[in-house]
Amino acid sequence: MIREQWLCGLVDALRSTFAELGYPLPERIRVSCGWPSKSALSSKNRRIGEAWSQRCSADGTHETFLSPVLADPVEVGAVLVHELVHHAVGVEHGHKGPFRRCALAVGLTGPMRATTAGPALAERLHRLAESIGPYPHAALVAGDGRKKQTTRMLKVLCPDCGCIVRMTRQWLDDAGVPTCACGGIMQEGGAGR
């Protein structure tokens, strides 16, 4: 089983809950594990799920994306339920009115823009995940924790006195290597401190 099969199995298992509560899900919903439009690579405005209207899809399918940084089946399920609420009430409602009523009815809690599964929903998602099987996914680590270098400073060395300065490639290409304060002509790179 691949991730998308597992996710579609969870959607199918949740359809009856939504229908019983008066919020039937659209027939055509596609679910993928992939980077939402504002991905987890940015810690600001990090999205872990997105629901896209059927009007955005060339074949009229409701599209859902769940971030690959998620691997816990209950957490994945809770994010999927959040996105299914958008599909049930219409993405145009955002997180207000109809969205809030449906989200609370299915067992989501917390701020509506960042819901989590309440205890009953978490237990239901846990049981469903056990019946479907393990979520066939390992969390992706977005970035490796290192700060991205925005400017590459190159070492320029004076062979006469050992003075070291740093310059960008653009300055070296545009202006050439500088003359050292001692009068020597500096060289790009070289051994030194």
N, C-alpha and C positions, 0 to 999 in steps of 0.2 A: 504494500500500500504506500502511496506517495502522500505528501502533505495535503495536496489539494483534495484527494479522495477522502482523507480523514476529515478535513474541514467541511466538505460537502456532506459527509455522513453526519456530522454534528448539526449542520443546518437542517437536514431532513429530520433528525431526532427532535429538534426544537420547534418545528413547524406546528405541531399539535398544541404546544403551550401558547404560542402566539395566537393561534386560531381560537382556542378556548377563551382567551382573554379579550377577544373581539378585535384583534390586530393581525389579520391573516397576512402572511408573507407573500410577496410576489412569486409567481411560479418560476421565473427565470432569474436566478441569482448565481453569479460566478464568484468564487472565493479563491484568492491567491495569497501565497506567502511572498511578499515582495516589499520593496521600500515605498512607503507612502510619499506623497509629493513633497512633504517637509519631513525628511528622513531623520532617523536617530543619529545621523552623523553630526547633526547640530543639536547641542543640548538646549538651545533656546527654541521654543515652539516645537518641541519634539512630538511627533505624532506616532502612535503605535497602531493606528488603524484608520481606515478611510472608507466611506461609502460613497459611491458615485451613482448618480441618477441614470436611469435607463436612457434618458435623452442624450447622454454623453457617449453611449456605446453604439457603434455602427449597426449592431444587430439587435438593439433594444433590450439588452440584458443589464440587470442591476449588477454593478461591479463592486467588489469588496477587496481591500488589501489589508493584510495584517503584517506587521513588521517582523522581519526575521530575527530581531534581537530577543523575541519572546520564545520560550520553549516550554514553560510549565503549562500543562494542558488546561488547568482550571483558569489560569490567567489568560491564556489564548482564548478559551471559551468565553470568558467575561468580555473581552474586547470584541469578539465576534458577536455576542449578544448585543452589545452597544451599537455596532454597525447594523445589525439586523433591525434594531429599533428604528434607525434612520430609514431603512428600506420599507418598513411596515407603515410608517406615518408620512414618509416623503422627506427627502433630504432638504427640501426648501424650508422646512420648519426649524432647521438648526437644532439647538438644544432647549428650545422653549416649548411652552404649551403642550401640544400633542406628544412631542418627544418625551417630555418629563412624565406625563401621565402613563405612557406605555412603558418607559424605563422603570418606573417605580412598580408598576403592575407585574413585570417579569422578574423583579427581584434585584435590580441594580440599585446601588446606593451611592452617596457622596455627591460632590458637585457634578452637574450634568455634563460638563465638558470633559470630565475625567472620572467616569464612574468605575466602580468596582462591584464585584458580586457580593450581595448580601449573604448571610449564612445559609439560607435555604437554597438560593441559586448556586452558591459554591458547592454545596453538597450534591445538588442535582448534576452540576457539571462534572463533578468528580465521578459520580456513578456512570454518567454517559461516557466519559473518557475511558473508564474501565471496560465498558461494554464494547466500545469501538476498538480499543486497543491503544498501545502507546502512541503518542504523537510522534510521527516519524520525522523529527527535526532536531537539530542541535542549534542552540542560540549562536548567532553571529555576533562577534564583538565589533562594534562600530568604531573603527580607528584603533590604534594600538596604545592609546594613552599619551603619546608624545605630542607636544605642541608642534603644529605645522610651522616649518620655517618659511617665512614670507620673503626674506631677502637672503641671497647667498652672497656672503662677504668673502672675497678672495684675499689671500695673503700676498702682500707686496713687500719685498725685502731689499734693503740696501746692502750690497756685498762688501762695501767699504767699512761701514760702521756698525752694521747689524740692526739698524732701525727697522721696525716692522710696522706697517700700516695695513688696514683692510679697506678694500674697495669693491664696488659692484662690477660685474662683467660689463655693464653698459658704459661705465666711466672708463674702464680700461680700453674698451673698443673705440669709444668716441674721442678720448683725450690722450690715450697712451699711458705708459708708466710715468709717474712723477719723478722729479729731481729731488733727491734727499736734501735736508737742511745742511748736510756736510758737503754737498756738491756732487756726490756720487749719483749715478743713474740707477734707479731702483729696478728690480726684476720681479716679475710675477712668480709666485710659488717659491721654490727653493727650500733648502733645509733651514731649520732655525726653530726658534721658540714658538 
